[in-house]
């Protein structure tokens, strides 16, 4: 039996609320939030205490053509590099309403490869 779109949206919303209830970012340890659309992936470093976005990036701005998974891993590495420039060594990972696999996992692994600690 197939799920209706409203049931899928409801499950995603509940997953997002459950995830966000447990995590919050600070200036020393910001939240690494991942958003995944059908075409692109984007990531943000967010300081929730001051309600500020410290850095944001997207696979849309990456040079050259690459597969979505490879682009997501490259985005994670760029995020780690940007965090290093801002003297940030640890983050709290926010997968949002997405399961931890595929492109979301690739962003996390790329960030770890770049030197960020979760």
C-alpha positions as CSV (number, residue, x, y, z in Angstrom):
1,X,0.0,0.0,0.0
2,X,1.3,3.4,-0.9
3,X,1.4,6.3,1.5
4,X,-0.3,9.5,0.5
5,X,1.7,12.7,0.3
6,X,0.1,14.1,3.4
7,X,1.2,11.1,5.4
8,X,4.8,11.5,4.1
9,X,4.7,15.2,5.0
10,X,3.4,14.4,8.4
11,X,6.1,11.8,9.1
12,X,8.8,14.3,7.9
13,X,7.4,17.1,10.1
14,X,7.4,14.8,13.2
15,X,10.9,13.7,12.4
16,X,12.1,17.3,12.1
17,X,10.4,18.4,15.3
18,X,11.9,15.4,17.1
19,X,15.4,16.2,15.8
20,X,15.3,19.9,16.4
21,X,14.0,19.5,20.0
22,X,17.3,17.8,21.0
23,X,19.9,20.2,19.4
24,X,20.8,23.8,19.4
25,X,23.9,25.7,18.2
26,X,26.0,28.2,19.9
27,X,28.8,30.5,18.7
28,X,31.5,28.0,19.8
29,X,29.6,24.9,18.6
30,X,27.1,26.0,15.8
31,X,24.5,23.8,14.3
32,X,25.3,22.4,10.8
33,X,21.9,22.3,9.1
34,X,21.5,20.4,5.9
35,X,18.7,21.0,3.3
36,X,18.2,18.7,0.4
37,X,16.1,19.5,-2.6
38,X,15.6,17.3,-5.7
39,X,18.4,19.0,-7.5
40,X,20.7,20.7,-5.0
41,X,22.0,20.3,-1.4
42,X,22.8,23.2,0.9
43,X,24.4,23.5,4.3
44,X,24.4,26.3,6.9
45,X,26.4,26.9,10.1
46,X,23.9,28.5,12.5
47,X,24.4,30.2,15.9
48,X,20.9,29.7,17.5
49,X,21.8,31.7,20.6
50,X,22.3,34.8,18.5
51,X,19.9,33.8,15.7
52,X,22.6,34.2,13.1
53,X,23.8,32.3,10.1
54,X,27.6,32.1,10.3
55,X,28.1,30.5,6.8
56,X,26.0,29.0,4.1
57,X,26.8,27.1,1.0
58,X,25.2,25.1,-1.8
59,X,26.1,22.5,-4.4
60,X,24.7,25.1,-6.9
61,X,27.8,27.2,-6.5
62,X,30.3,24.3,-7.0
63,X,32.3,24.5,-10.2
64,X,32.0,21.7,-12.8
65,X,29.6,18.9,-13.2
66,X,29.5,16.1,-10.7
67,X,27.0,13.6,-9.3
68,X,24.8,14.7,-6.5
69,X,26.5,12.4,-3.9
70,X,30.0,13.6,-4.8
71,X,28.8,17.2,-4.8
72,X,27.3,16.8,-1.3
73,X,30.6,15.4,0.0
74,X,32.5,18.3,-1.5
75,X,30.0,20.7,0.1
76,X,30.8,19.0,3.5
77,X,34.5,19.6,2.9
78,X,33.8,23.3,2.0
79,X,31.8,23.7,5.1
80,X,34.6,22.3,7.2
81,X,37.1,24.7,5.5
82,X,34.8,27.7,6.2
83,X,34.3,26.6,9.8
84,X,38.1,26.4,10.2
85,X,38.5,29.9,8.9
86,X,36.1,31.0,11.6
87,X,38.0,29.1,14.2
88,X,35.2,26.5,14.7
89,X,36.3,23.0,15.3
90,X,33.1,21.3,16.5
91,X,29.5,21.5,15.3
92,X,26.1,19.9,16.1
93,X,24.8,18.1,13.1
94,X,21.1,18.8,12.1
95,X,19.8,16.4,9.5
96,X,16.4,18.1,9.7
97,X,13.5,16.0,8.4
98,X,15.8,13.8,6.4
99,X,17.1,10.3,7.2
100,X,20.8,10.0,7.8
101,X,21.8,8.4,4.5
102,X,22.6,9.4,0.9
103,X,23.4,13.0,0.4
104,X,22.8,14.0,4.1
105,X,25.3,11.4,5.1
106,X,27.8,12.5,2.4
107,X,27.7,16.1,3.7
108,X,28.5,14.8,7.2
109,X,31.3,12.5,6.0
110,X,32.8,15.3,3.9
111,X,32.7,17.7,6.9
112,X,34.4,15.0,9.1
113,X,37.0,14.5,6.4
114,X,37.6,18.3,6.4
115,X,38.3,18.2,10.1
116,X,35.0,19.1,11.8
117,X,34.1,17.2,15.0
118,X,30.5,16.2,15.7
